[in-house]
Amino acid sequence: MESARANRMTRGPVEATIAEAIVRFHREQQGRGPEDVRAHQLGDLVVVRCTSILTRTEARLAGTEEGRCFIRSTRQELRAINHAEIEEIVGALAGSRVLRSYCDLDVTAAEQIEVYVLESPGDQHVKR
């Protein structure tokens, strides 16, 4: 039992690995990743905060209400199309299948929040 426990990662590296995977995923999907990503594993949730998410073109579009609505709807549509892929990645890294996920963004703040609901608490897979 102790050797299995010794092979587990601690929470910090697991959260950092999830954050890095989120950046890679965003780069692949939008051509640019967020400048800063923080992931936090809280029981059966993984909460991810991405800042400075807009591309240069989006940043220019964000200057008008119509542009902000366009960015929001486009990003929500992209996430709807690709949610299964990112859920699989986060689940594998968290050590538990993702049941569902949620995402919201604030175009004015150039910030996005993602929440992943795990099948079982991810904490059981990391050392304390």
HELIX and SHEET records of a PDB file:
HELIX    1   1 GLU A    2  ALA A    6  1                                   5    
HELIX    2   2 ARG A   11  GLN A   30  1                                  20    
HELIX    3   3 ARG A   56  LEU A   61  1                                   6    
HELIX    4   4 GLU A   65  ALA A   94  1                                  30    
HELIX    5   5 GLY A  122  HIS A  125  5                                   4    
SHEET    1   A 4 ASP A  36  LEU A  42  0                                        
SHEET    2   A 4 LEU A  45  THR A  51 -1                                        
SHEET    3   A 4 GLU A 111  LEU A 118 -1                                        
SHEET    4   A 4 VAL A  98  ASP A 106 -1                                        
END                                                                             
